[in-house]
Amino acid sequence: MKTGKADNVGTDRLKWLAAVTLVVAGIGGNWYFQSESLLVRVAALLAIMGLSILIVWNSRKGQEIVSLLRESRSEVRRVVWPTNQETNQTTLIVLVIVLIFSLILWGLDSLLGWIISSIIG
Protein backbone atom coordinates (compact mmCIF):
# COMPACT_ATOMS: atom_id res chain seq x y z
CA MET A 1 0.00 0.00 0.00
CA LYS A 2 1.36 3.40 -0.98
CA THR A 3 1.39 6.25 1.49
CA GLY A 4 1.75 9.45 -0.40
CA LYS A 5 1.31 13.12 0.08
CA ALA A 6 -2.44 12.85 -0.45
CA ASP A 7 -2.75 10.53 2.57
CA ASN A 8 -0.78 12.98 4.73
CA VAL A 9 -3.01 15.85 3.64
CA GLY A 10 -6.12 13.83 4.47
CA THR A 11 -4.70 12.81 7.84
CA ASP A 12 -3.71 16.39 8.61
CA ARG A 13 -7.19 17.60 7.76
CA LEU A 14 -8.69 15.00 10.07
CA LYS A 15 -6.33 16.07 12.86
CA TRP A 16 -7.24 19.73 12.44
CA LEU A 17 -10.94 18.85 12.21
CA ALA A 18 -10.66 16.84 15.43
CA ALA A 19 -8.85 19.69 17.18
CA VAL A 20 -11.41 22.29 16.07
CA THR A 21 -14.26 19.95 17.03
CA LEU A 22 -12.75 19.51 20.49
CA VAL A 23 -12.44 23.26 20.99
CA VAL A 24 -16.01 23.88 19.82
CA ALA A 25 -17.26 21.05 22.06
CA GLY A 26 -15.32 22.53 24.97
CA ILE A 27 -16.87 25.95 24.45
CA GLY A 28 -20.32 24.41 24.11
CA GLY A 29 -19.74 22.24 27.17
CA ASN A 30 -18.60 25.25 29.18
CA TRP A 31 -21.83 27.04 28.28
CA TYR A 32 -24.01 23.95 28.87
CA PHE A 33 -22.48 23.21 32.28
CA GLN A 34 -22.43 26.82 33.46
CA SER A 35 -24.08 25.79 36.74
CA GLU A 36 -21.04 23.63 37.60
CA SER A 37 -18.06 24.88 39.55
CA LEU A 38 -15.83 27.35 37.71
CA LEU A 39 -12.75 25.39 38.73
CA VAL A 40 -14.10 22.21 37.14
CA ARG A 41 -15.03 24.02 33.93
CA VAL A 42 -11.65 25.74 33.66
CA ALA A 43 -9.84 22.46 34.30
CA ALA A 44 -11.95 20.75 31.61
CA LEU A 45 -11.29 23.56 29.13
CA LEU A 46 -7.55 23.44 29.83
CA ALA A 47 -7.54 19.67 29.32
CA ILE A 48 -9.45 20.01 26.05
CA MET A 49 -7.15 22.80 24.84
CA GLY A 50 -4.10 20.72 25.77
CA LEU A 51 -5.45 17.73 23.87
CA SER A 52 -6.25 19.94 20.86
CA ILE A 53 -2.75 21.41 20.89
CA LEU A 54 -1.27 17.92 21.10
CA ILE A 55 -3.33 16.78 18.12
CA VAL A 56 -2.37 19.85 16.06
CA TRP A 57 1.28 19.52 17.12
CA ASN A 58 1.41 16.09 15.47
CA SER A 59 0.19 17.40 12.12
CA ARG A 60 2.45 18.59 9.33
CA LYS A 61 1.31 22.20 9.70
CA GLY A 62 1.74 21.94 13.45
CA GLN A 63 5.36 20.87 12.98
CA GLU A 64 5.87 23.81 10.61
CA ILE A 65 4.48 26.15 13.27
CA VAL A 66 6.80 24.67 15.91
CA SER A 67 9.74 25.06 13.54
CA LEU A 68 8.75 28.68 12.85
CA LEU A 69 8.55 29.40 16.58
CA ARG A 70 12.00 27.90 17.16
CA GLU A 71 13.50 29.93 14.33
CA SER A 72 11.77 33.08 15.60
CA ARG A 73 13.21 32.52 19.06
CA SER A 74 16.72 32.24 17.66
CA GLU A 75 16.16 35.42 15.60
CA VAL A 76 15.00 37.32 18.68
CA ARG A 77 18.22 36.33 20.43
CA ARG A 78 20.23 37.92 17.59
CA VAL A 79 18.43 41.26 17.75
CA VAL A 80 20.47 44.16 19.08
CA TRP A 81 18.13 45.87 21.51
CA PRO A 82 18.49 49.60 22.18
CA THR A 83 19.90 50.75 25.49
CA ASN A 84 17.73 52.43 28.08
CA GLN A 85 19.21 55.81 27.19
CA GLU A 86 18.52 55.33 23.47
CA THR A 87 14.94 54.32 24.22
CA ASN A 88 14.37 57.36 26.44
CA GLN A 89 15.90 59.75 23.89
CA THR A 90 13.85 58.32 21.02
CA THR A 91 10.67 58.50 23.09
CA LEU A 92 11.40 62.12 24.01
CA ILE A 93 12.04 63.04 20.36
CA VAL A 94 8.76 61.44 19.30
CA LEU A 95 6.83 63.26 22.04
CA VAL A 96 8.37 66.63 21.08
CA ILE A 97 7.57 66.11 17.39
CA VAL A 98 3.99 65.09 18.21
CA LEU A 99 3.63 68.20 20.40
CA ILE A 100 5.01 70.48 17.64
CA PHE A 101 2.73 69.02 14.98
CA SER A 102 -0.24 69.20 17.34
CA LEU A 103 0.42 72.91 17.89
CA ILE A 104 0.79 73.49 14.13
CA LEU A 105 -2.48 71.67 13.38
CA TRP A 106 -4.26 73.51 16.21
CA GLY A 107 -3.02 76.82 14.81
CA LEU A 108 -4.13 75.97 11.27
CA ASP A 109 -7.52 74.79 12.51
CA SER A 110 -8.01 77.98 14.51
CA LEU A 111 -6.93 80.15 11.58
CA LEU A 112 -9.18 78.36 9.08
CA GLY A 113 -12.06 78.46 11.56
CA TRP A 114 -11.60 82.21 12.00
CA ILE A 115 -11.43 82.75 8.22
CA ILE A 116 -14.56 80.67 7.59
CA SER A 117 -16.50 82.38 10.38
CA SER A 118 -15.44 85.78 8.98
CA ILE A 119 -16.70 84.83 5.52
CA ILE A 120 -19.96 83.27 6.69
CA GLY A 121 -20.59 86.01 9.25
C-alpha positions as CSV (number, residue, x, y, z in Angstrom):
1,M,0.0,0.0,0.0
2,K,1.4,3.4,-1.0
3,T,1.4,6.3,1.5
4,G,1.7,9.5,-0.4
5,K,1.3,13.1,0.1
6,A,-2.4,12.8,-0.4
7,D,-2.7,10.5,2.6
8,N,-0.8,13.0,4.7
9,V,-3.0,15.8,3.6
10,G,-6.1,13.8,4.5
11,T,-4.7,12.8,7.8
12,D,-3.7,16.4,8.6
13,R,-7.2,17.6,7.8
14,L,-8.7,15.0,10.1
15,K,-6.3,16.1,12.9
16,W,-7.2,19.7,12.4
17,L,-10.9,18.9,12.2
18,A,-10.7,16.8,15.4
19,A,-8.9,19.7,17.2
20,V,-11.4,22.3,16.1
21,T,-14.3,20.0,17.0
22,L,-12.8,19.5,20.5
23,V,-12.4,23.3,21.0
24,V,-16.0,23.9,19.8
25,A,-17.3,21.1,22.1
26,G,-15.3,22.5,25.0
27,I,-16.9,26.0,24.4
28,G,-20.3,24.4,24.1
29,G,-19.7,22.2,27.2
30,N,-18.6,25.3,29.2
31,W,-21.8,27.0,28.3
32,Y,-24.0,23.9,28.9
33,F,-22.5,23.2,32.3
34,Q,-22.4,26.8,33.5
35,S,-24.1,25.8,36.7
36,E,-21.0,23.6,37.6
37,S,-18.1,24.9,39.6
38,L,-15.8,27.4,37.7
39,L,-12.8,25.4,38.7
40,V,-14.1,22.2,37.1
41,R,-15.0,24.0,33.9
42,V,-11.7,25.7,33.7
43,A,-9.8,22.5,34.3
44,A,-11.9,20.7,31.6
45,L,-11.3,23.6,29.1
46,L,-7.6,23.4,29.8
47,A,-7.5,19.7,29.3
48,I,-9.5,20.0,26.0
49,M,-7.1,22.8,24.8
50,G,-4.1,20.7,25.8
51,L,-5.4,17.7,23.9
52,S,-6.3,19.9,20.9
53,I,-2.7,21.4,20.9
54,L,-1.3,17.9,21.1
55,I,-3.3,16.8,18.1
56,V,-2.4,19.9,16.1
57,W,1.3,19.5,17.1
58,N,1.4,16.1,15.5
59,S,0.2,17.4,12.1
60,R,2.5,18.6,9.3
61,K,1.3,22.2,9.7
62,G,1.7,21.9,13.5
63,Q,5.4,20.9,13.0
64,E,5.9,23.8,10.6
65,I,4.5,26.2,13.3
66,V,6.8,24.7,15.9
67,S,9.7,25.1,13.5
68,L,8.8,28.7,12.8
69,L,8.6,29.4,16.6
70,R,12.0,27.9,17.2
71,E,13.5,29.9,14.3
72,S,11.8,33.1,15.6
73,R,13.2,32.5,19.1
74,S,16.7,32.2,17.7
75,E,16.2,35.4,15.6
76,V,15.0,37.3,18.7
77,R,18.2,36.3,20.4
78,R,20.2,37.9,17.6
79,V,18.4,41.3,17.8
80,V,20.5,44.2,19.1
81,W,18.1,45.9,21.5
82,P,18.5,49.6,22.2
83,T,19.9,50.8,25.5
84,N,17.7,52.4,28.1
85,Q,19.2,55.8,27.2
86,E,18.5,55.3,23.5
87,T,14.9,54.3,24.2
88,N,14.4,57.4,26.4
89,Q,15.9,59.7,23.9
90,T,13.9,58.3,21.0
91,T,10.7,58.5,23.1
92,L,11.4,62.1,24.0
93,I,12.0,63.0,20.4
94,V,8.8,61.4,19.3
95,L,6.8,63.3,22.0
96,V,8.4,66.6,21.1
97,I,7.6,66.1,17.4
98,V,4.0,65.1,18.2
99,L,3.6,68.2,20.4
100,I,5.0,70.5,17.6
101,F,2.7,69.0,15.0
102,S,-0.2,69.2,17.3
103,L,0.4,72.9,17.9
104,I,0.8,73.5,14.1
105,L,-2.5,71.7,13.4
106,W,-4.3,73.5,16.2
107,G,-3.0,76.8,14.8
108,L,-4.1,76.0,11.3
109,D,-7.5,74.8,12.5
110,S,-8.0,78.0,14.5
111,L,-6.9,80.2,11.6
112,L,-9.2,78.4,9.1
113,G,-12.1,78.5,11.6
114,W,-11.6,82.2,12.0
115,I,-11.4,82.8,8.2
116,I,-14.6,80.7,7.6
117,S,-16.5,82.4,10.4
118,S,-15.4,85.8,9.0
119,I,-16.7,84.8,5.5
120,I,-20.0,83.3,6.7
121,G,-20.6,86.0,9.2
